[in-house]
Amino acid sequence: MKKALLIIAALGIVLGASSLVAANTNWTGKYICMDQGIWKGTIYDDPTGPAKPYFKGKWVSMDVNKQGTMYASLKPDGYGNYKIIKGTLYDINGNEVGFWDGYFTLMVKPGHGEGAWAWIDAAYIGKWTGQLALTDEE
């Protein structure tokens, strides 16, 4: 009986710790390419579900009149690090206009992300950076 309780307690601790790392997190950041802009979005990661983690967000240029959405499929390592497997940028009409890659990590406080950002019609590959969006409770 004691062994069963110890096993249940250990599982509770392990699952509780993994759920702290694997949860939906909001991010904000900037990009610099042919233009400059800002982005924000959410990493969706449900450790109990069958779906793979992914990022979904929005971007807007501060230099030209462009905006749209962004999406990325992610590969987690189980320790709060996410590598972007395929990141796609869409304009406001849903047309694919660029790509982004890189990583997000919760191991660096308050959370850090960085990588490459590029438009399909531009030869120059820029950069993006971001951090975990802090809430009032944190």
C-alpha positions as CSV (number, residue, x, y, z in Angstrom):
1,M,0.0,0.0,0.0
2,K,2.8,2.4,0.9
3,K,4.6,1.6,-2.4
4,A,1.4,2.4,-4.3
5,L,1.0,5.7,-2.6
6,L,4.7,6.6,-3.2
7,I,4.3,5.8,-6.9
8,I,1.1,7.9,-7.2
9,A,2.9,10.8,-5.4
10,A,5.9,10.5,-7.6
11,L,3.8,10.5,-10.7
12,G,1.9,13.5,-9.5
13,I,5.1,15.4,-9.0
14,V,6.5,14.5,-12.4
15,L,3.3,15.2,-14.2
16,G,2.8,18.5,-12.3
17,A,6.3,19.7,-13.2
18,S,5.9,18.8,-16.9
19,S,2.6,20.6,-17.0
20,L,4.3,23.8,-15.8
21,V,6.7,23.7,-18.7
22,A,4.2,22.5,-21.2
23,A,1.4,25.0,-21.2
24,N,0.0,27.8,-23.4
25,T,2.3,30.8,-23.3
26,N,2.0,34.2,-24.8
27,W,4.9,35.9,-26.6
28,T,5.7,39.3,-28.0
29,G,8.6,40.6,-30.1
30,K,10.1,42.5,-33.0
31,Y,11.4,41.7,-36.5
32,I,13.8,43.4,-38.8
33,C,13.9,42.4,-42.5
34,M,13.3,44.8,-45.5
35,D,11.0,46.6,-43.0
36,Q,10.6,46.5,-39.3
37,G,7.7,45.4,-37.3
38,I,6.2,43.8,-34.2
39,W,4.5,40.4,-33.6
40,K,2.7,38.7,-30.9
41,G,1.2,35.2,-30.5
42,T,0.8,32.1,-28.4
43,I,2.5,28.7,-28.2
44,Y,-0.2,26.1,-27.8
45,D,1.1,23.0,-26.0
46,D,-1.3,20.6,-24.3
47,P,0.7,17.7,-22.9
48,T,-2.4,15.6,-22.4
49,G,-3.6,15.9,-26.0
50,P,-2.5,14.2,-29.2
51,A,-1.8,17.5,-31.1
52,K,1.7,18.7,-31.6
53,P,2.7,22.1,-30.1
54,Y,2.3,25.0,-32.5
55,F,2.6,28.8,-32.5
56,K,-0.2,31.1,-33.9
57,G,0.1,34.9,-33.9
58,K,-0.1,38.2,-35.8
59,W,2.5,40.5,-37.2
60,V,2.4,44.2,-38.3
61,S,5.0,46.3,-40.1
62,M,5.9,49.7,-38.6
63,D,7.4,51.0,-41.9
64,V,4.9,50.0,-44.6
65,N,1.2,49.2,-44.6
66,K,1.5,45.4,-44.2
67,Q,0.1,43.0,-41.6
68,G,-0.9,39.5,-41.3
69,T,-0.8,36.2,-39.4
70,M,2.0,33.8,-38.6
71,Y,2.0,30.1,-37.8
72,A,4.7,27.6,-36.9
73,S,4.8,23.9,-36.1
74,L,7.1,23.3,-33.1
75,K,9.3,20.5,-31.7
76,P,9.5,20.5,-27.9
77,D,12.4,18.9,-26.0
78,G,10.3,18.6,-22.8
79,Y,12.4,21.2,-20.9
80,G,10.7,24.3,-22.1
81,N,12.6,24.6,-25.4
82,Y,10.8,24.7,-28.7
83,K,12.4,24.5,-32.1
84,I,10.4,25.9,-35.1
85,I,10.1,23.1,-37.6
86,K,8.2,25.2,-40.2
87,G,7.2,28.8,-39.7
88,T,5.0,30.6,-42.3
89,L,4.0,34.2,-42.6
90,Y,0.7,35.2,-44.3
91,D,-0.6,38.5,-45.4
92,I,-4.0,39.9,-44.3
93,N,-5.7,38.0,-47.2
94,G,-4.1,34.6,-46.2
95,N,-1.5,34.5,-49.0
96,E,1.9,33.1,-48.0
97,V,4.4,36.0,-48.0
98,G,7.4,34.7,-46.0
99,F,8.9,32.3,-43.5
100,W,10.5,32.4,-40.1
101,D,12.5,29.9,-38.1
102,G,14.4,29.7,-34.8
103,Y,13.5,28.7,-31.3
104,F,11.7,29.7,-28.1
105,T,13.0,28.8,-24.6
106,L,11.5,29.1,-21.2
107,M,14.9,28.2,-19.6
108,V,16.0,31.9,-19.9
109,K,13.9,34.3,-17.8
110,P,11.5,35.8,-18.7
111,G,11.6,33.5,-21.8
112,H,13.5,34.2,-25.0
113,G,13.1,33.5,-28.7
114,E,15.1,34.4,-31.8
115,G,15.7,33.3,-35.3
116,A,15.5,34.3,-39.0
117,W,12.7,36.2,-40.7
118,A,12.3,36.6,-44.5
119,W,9.9,37.7,-47.1
120,I,9.4,35.5,-50.2
121,D,9.9,38.5,-52.6
122,A,13.1,39.8,-50.9
123,A,16.7,38.5,-51.1
124,Y,17.6,39.7,-47.6
125,I,17.0,37.5,-44.6
126,G,16.4,39.4,-41.4
127,K,16.1,38.5,-37.7
128,W,13.4,38.3,-35.1
129,T,13.6,38.3,-31.3
130,G,11.0,38.0,-28.6
131,Q,10.2,37.2,-25.1
132,L,7.5,35.7,-22.9
133,A,4.7,38.3,-22.4
134,L,4.4,38.8,-18.6
135,T,1.0,39.2,-17.0
136,D,0.1,41.3,-14.1
137,E,0.2,38.3,-11.8
138,E,3.9,37.5,-12.6
